[in-house]
Amino acid sequence: MALENDNELKELIRKAVLLNAIAHEGKAQSGAIVGKILGERQDLRSRVKDLSSLINHTVGEINSLTLAEQTAIVEKKWPETQKKEKTEEKRLPPLPNAASYPQIVTRFSPNPDCVLHLGSARAIILSHEYARIYKGKFILRFEDTDPKVKKPSLIFYDSIRQDLDWLGCKIDEEYIQSDRLPIYYDFTEKLIREGDAYVCECSPEEFRKKILAKESCPCRNLSAKVQLDRWKGMLNGAYAEGQAVVRVKTDLEHLNPAVRDWPALRIIDTKKYPHPRVGSKYIVWPLYNLAAGIDDHLMGMTHIIRGKEHYTNMVRQKYMYEHLGWKYPEAIHYGRLKITGAFLSKSKIIQGVKDGTYTGYDDPRLGTFAALRKRGITAEAIKKMIRDVGTKPNDVTLSWETLYAYNRKILDPMSSRYFFVPYPVELKVLKVPRAFHVKLSLHPEKPDQGYREYTIVPNVPEETASFWISKKDAEGLENGKIIRLMELFNIRVEDKRTNTLTASFASESYEDVRKIKAPLIQWIPKGEEYSCEVIMPDASVTEGYAESACKKLKPSNIIQFERFGFTRVNEIKEKMLTYYAHK
Ligand SMILES: [Zn+2]
């Protein structure tokens, strides 16, 4: 039997091609499908050539549909294949010992020295979600105690608050460490007085030599009185930068030398490096473990959810907790989340904005929340992705494509569709028999979302109508070829010269061209064009015409340009300016 007559096989292929297309942004790839069909129909092993040609034919047909059309067919004919997508959202595992605390308290504690980017998403979202799940408290704490090397900047306190707001992470309490120096000083004095900390005057080299040999430095065993005098000296400016540090006593034998007597406070010349909030008011500044450790206790933190690179910090801080008679919070250390190709180096972001490599912190090449927001990546997509990744300690590498897939699932059911023709070329259609009034749905599955309307009136007596189509589509045309102007009519290419691309009206119905796999292309009637620039993820600009209905859009609308991709409207002026999200 000729394979073309095997209806059961044809249906099997159609299903496989559709599913494959949906998994690949609407473009099925025939290679995998041949294997899949052979797996089910071993009788066809001797007829791979025939089978391949039948599959290629179907692939061409299916690939000419939009992703939304493909999904609609599958959901109608094979709803069982789509159920997987709709299974209940993954739930986060319960927090350890949650029941032994009257209220769960979590925190996110950034240094406001840069805008936030995807690298912080896990800490923010998990900490916030857990606080919500347990009806607890989510604290934002600015860790801004390094006015010299990781210098905070006033603009970032606000941008961080904005980013959390955009992510839908409501802050219950906010603290800023640079307001809390007297608190850190009090506890430091207590630690020194009780012999649990000391002021070390050794040079870093001398100290390192001693500590690697598991020996105490000459300062460690001096009397509390001498230590307190040295401490007062630090506060009073008796030491210059680098001449003294406070160290918290740990175990000199600890297997990890980095844990042994860690540095807790140091001198910073704030005349030279003023703090953006408190200027030169203080010269003694706490290091991370002292400030974070004290705050976590005082703020009632019950669960610290952070990357496993912080594990050693927990080990260090536990010594201080023991000295002070405190109980260390529950700590969950998750693995690294890497996004392939995402640009997440703080120092390079700051440098690039400064020297003009990037247009700003929302430059589309960056993985900052500001950039993602501008491109139409939704907070909901980021949250869903992070929830699915969860709190596992193993490292996870995701790609931009993964994030796009989450985002597409959110945007596809709601985004209005419009036509955009990149690098427009004029197309003249001859012999248009009458006026055509078209209503183009804003969404193929949601008629109540509305539509755009255009009337195509042919010139009299020439019966011609002019359109804009994209340069790329124009280049793919051949004389005599039949194509369909999406949802309008079918045309036959007559003359493919560069300056006057001419075609003639062929017929109206889509059915006429479905069998011959005629390409479907988007179009804009001449006179209904609206200049549009799309800023791509690599910051390049794609120019073209959007249809005039886009003039009614508003900044921050996210739409889909058919056969081009999702894009977020940034500006509606004489020109339209949008940022590209993804296919
Ligand atoms: Zn010393």
Residues whose N, C-alpha, C, O or C-beta is under 5 A from the ligand:
A	BS01	ZN	C200 E201 C202 C217 P218 C219
